[in-house]
Amino acid sequence: MVGAAVAVGAAKLGFKVAIIEANPAKDFDPNSPMDLRVSAISVASEQLLTQLGAWPSINSMRTCPYLGLETWERNENVKTAFRAEEVGASHLGHIIENRVIVLALWQQFADHSITPFTHTSINQINRNKGVVEITLASGEQLTAPLLVAADGANSYVRHWAGIGISGWDYGHHCMLININTEQGQQDTTWQQFTPTGPKALLPLPGNKASLVWYDSPATIKQLQQLNPRQLQSQIAQIFPNKLGQFEVVDYASFPLTRRHAQRYFIDNVVLLGDAAHTINPLAGQGVNLGFKDVAVLLQELEKVAAEQLGDTAWLQRYQDRRYKDNLLMMSAMDVFYKGFKIQTGPLPMLRNMLLKLANHSGPIKKQVLKYAMGLG
Ligand SMILES: Cc1cc2nc3c(=O)[nH]c(=O)nc-3n(C[C@H](O)[C@H](O)[C@H](O)COP(=O)(O)OP(=O)(O)OC[C@H]3O[C@@H](n4cnc5c(N)ncnc54)[C@H](O)[C@@H]3O)c2cc1C
């Protein structure tokens, strides 16, 4: 998602772009089942995708707008609930399949100077007099004054460039479960914090939804081995009653990790998206932070002529503008995640008081809503 967005944005600025992608976008079939990998896309990300020309295509494929966010701990009556209308907005964001976003961006390639190299990977990278030389597994060779690494959490390019990371595994996994529900299309994403980890629902188009079950690796492994009927009965016991009747369609699990690159560039190699930062998916901020990286990189790139690409002053400005923002969001997610796991002492009572307070405080709610929409 992030790499394709930079490619389109840079090409729109007049740069000649090559994109190397092992798994290119596949055509969209409206009758295909929902993919498990979906993202809550903020209003700010929607604005970027609109500027890049991809939004109309995304909208014509499959999206589900959400207008409300709700979170609570033990008692659903003590919840914090946010609605778009509280800040005069029509919606807070959309839940979209990752593959739909990628495809809509790839559809823009034909109109711009972008050459895709697909079903291949990088065999070798060299730096030679300010130029990056890449040899692909297919044998093709590319040279470029700038290499943008948006190759995900286990970035090969970051490793090759010798950029270190700080981070840890959360000791928790999360399971994504697509369901059909008896309820029609919903417009609220909700999350209950439980002692074993959050349990959440993201609405999907039609009578569908995506459940997110955070738990210990051992529990998630056990759940993964159940058949759909058995999993359904486990969900019914653990998830709140408001889920209603449902049927399990598809499921898979993912480990939760946190990674932050120690720097975002070295010489003429720059990191964006998950290659630079992998965040706890708790608040659905991962790719939204990546799209913020894209917006800032393009703003700085616009000020740079093609022959100055190798000059690192503009990359330093990109790093200065993005590093602290990403670190702040990652740290905030950690405070939430770890804070809600503590079940003893005065903290549970304090949390409930804070949830109540947040629900009744206009200024706090407005600020949280702005962050959720990517506009804060
Ligand atoms: C369970 C879960 C739920 C999430 N929910 C949300 C959410 O609701 N909202 C949100 O904003 N974020 C969410 N995220 C985070 C989001 O999925 C990531 O932040 C996002 O996928 C990062 O995008 P990216 O383009 O940087 O990297 P990736 O999506 O990892 O893409 C990297 C690309 O690089 C390619 N690639 C990698 N290495 C090579 C190579 N050597 N050669 C060629 N190609 C290569 C891969 O094929 C891939 O296409 C969630 C994450 C998880 C795990």
The ligand as a Gaussian input file, in Angstrom:
#p B3LYP/6-31G(d) Opt

LIG

0 1
 C       -3.836000      -7.917000      12.345000
 C       -3.509000      -6.554000      11.788000
 C       -4.512000      -5.600000      11.640000
 C       -4.206000      -4.332000      11.138000
 N       -5.184000      -3.382000      11.020000
 C       -4.879000      -2.133000      10.591000
 C       -5.885000      -1.113000      10.484000
 O       -7.067000      -1.312000      10.770000
 N       -5.497000       0.138000      10.046000
 C       -4.194000       0.406000       9.744000
 O       -3.883000       1.566000       9.396000
 N       -3.228000      -0.544000       9.805000
 C       -3.540000      -1.803000      10.223000
 N       -2.572000      -2.752000      10.304000
 C       -1.223000      -2.428000       9.891000
 C       -1.081000      -2.471000       8.366000
 O       -1.501000      -3.746000       7.866000
 C        0.376000      -2.207000       7.994000
 O        0.790000      -1.014000       8.621000
 C        0.507000      -2.074000       6.476000
 O        0.245000      -3.304000       5.827000
 C        1.899000      -1.605000       6.103000
 O        1.917000      -1.322000       4.732000
 P        3.285000      -1.268000       3.938000
 O        2.917000      -0.987000       2.527000
 O        4.253000      -0.366000       4.651000
 O        3.907000      -2.727000       4.096000
 P        3.337000      -4.144000       3.616000
 O        1.848000      -4.125000       3.596000
 O        4.008000      -5.154000       4.468000
 O        3.834000      -4.260000       2.123000
 C        5.169000      -4.547000       1.797000
 C        5.216000      -4.974000       0.339000
 O        6.578000      -5.174000      -0.046000
 C        6.669000      -6.376000      -0.799000
 N        8.033000      -6.902000      -0.559000
 C        8.592000      -7.144000       0.645000
 N        9.877000      -7.558000       0.492000
 C       10.110000      -7.587000      -0.848000
 C       11.256000      -7.910000      -1.631000
 N       12.423000      -8.285000      -1.073000
 N       11.166000      -7.814000      -2.979000
 C       10.008000      -7.412000      -3.573000
 N        8.876000      -7.077000      -2.866000
 C        8.947000      -7.161000      -1.520000
 C        5.563000      -7.282000      -0.254000
 O        5.173000      -8.219000      -1.250000
 C        4.470000      -6.276000       0.070000
 O        3.599000      -6.083000      -1.017000
 C       -2.870000      -4.026000      10.791000
 C       -1.854000      -4.995000      10.922000
 C       -2.171000      -6.256000      11.418000
 C       -1.075000      -7.291000      11.564000

